[in-house]
Amino acid sequence: MNEQAAGQRQLNRRGPDRFRWLRGQRGQRGRRWLGALAGLVSAAVLFAVAEVAAAFFGPGSSPLVSVGAAFVDFTPPWLKDFAISVFGTADKLVLFIAMALVAAGLAAVAGVLAL
């Protein structure tokens, strides 16, 4: 093996090219997906640990329940009535799903920005 090939292989082990197989041909786009995935995983771990901790303090101390209650408290009455008329008894379920989607989106954006 010639010296140039050995030097190039050594450079690839130390530099950012060692993750080239993860990025494929896309380069930065692949890194964005990895950042978004890292943000989602970290948010999932955060909420899982918070839910376990909330089990020791009572169901009202759950982060999603607390944020949902605060959101409902600050929501105008006409919007609450509209949500109840549209979603019926599933209004809390829709609220929790919307909060989870917003949290997932913010976590993905935070993961991409952290790169």
N, C-alpha and C positions, 0 to 999 in steps of 0.2 A: 504494500500500500504506500502511495506516495505521501509526502509530508503535507501537501496542500489538502488532500482529502481528510487526513487525520486531523489537521487543524480546523477544518470546516465542521467536522463531526464534533470536535470538542467545543466549538463555538455554539453549535446548536444545543448542546446539553446545558450550557450555562445561560443562554439568552432566552428571550421570549419565544423563540421558535420551538421550544420543547412542547408547547401546547398547540402547535400548528395543526395537528390531527383533529383537535377539538373544533378549531375554527373552520377548517376546510378551505374552500375557495372564497368564502365570504369575508373573512378577516374581521373587521370591526362589528359586522352584523352578528357574527357568532359570539363575540364578547358581550354584546348587549343581551343576547338571550341568556348567557351564563349569569350576567349580573341580575337580570330579572328573576331568574330561577333562584339565585342566592337570596334575593330580597324576599321572595315568597316563602322559601324554606325558613328563613330567620323569623318572619312574621308568624308562621305556623308554630314554630317552637315557642315564641314569645306568648302567643295566646294559649298554647297548651300548658305552659308552666303557670300562667296567670289563672287559668281555670282550675288547675290542681291546687294552687294556693288559695283560691276562693272557696274551695271545698272545706277548708278549715275555719273560714270566717262566716260562712252562710251564703245562700244562693244569691242574695242581693248584692254581694260584693264582686260578682263576676264582671269582668271588664265590659263585655258586650251588653249585659243587662244594665249596668250603670250608665253607659253612654246612651243606650236606647231610652232609658228613663229620662235622662237630661234632655235628649233631643225632643221627646214627647212634651216635656215641660215647657220648652221654649218654642214649640210649634204653635202657630196661630190657630184659634179654635176652628175657623172655616176649613183649614187644611186637614185637621184631625177628622172633622166630620166628613170631608170628602174621601179621605182614605178609608174610613170605616164603611162609608156607603159603597165604595168601589170594591174593596177587598173583603168586607164582611168580618167574619171571625178570624180570618187569616191575616189581619192587618199586622200583628206582631211578627208573624213569620216573614211577611214581605219586608218589614223593617229590618229584621235580623239578616235576611239574605242581602238586602241593599247595603247594610253596614259591612258585611263580610266582603262583598264585591268592591266596595270603596277601599277598605283596608288592604285587600289584595292588590288593587291597582296602585295605591300609594306605596306599598312595599316593593312592588316591581319597579316603580320609578325610582325609589330610593336606592335599590340595588344597582340600577343602571348608572345613576349619578355617582355612586360610590366607587365606580371603576376608575 
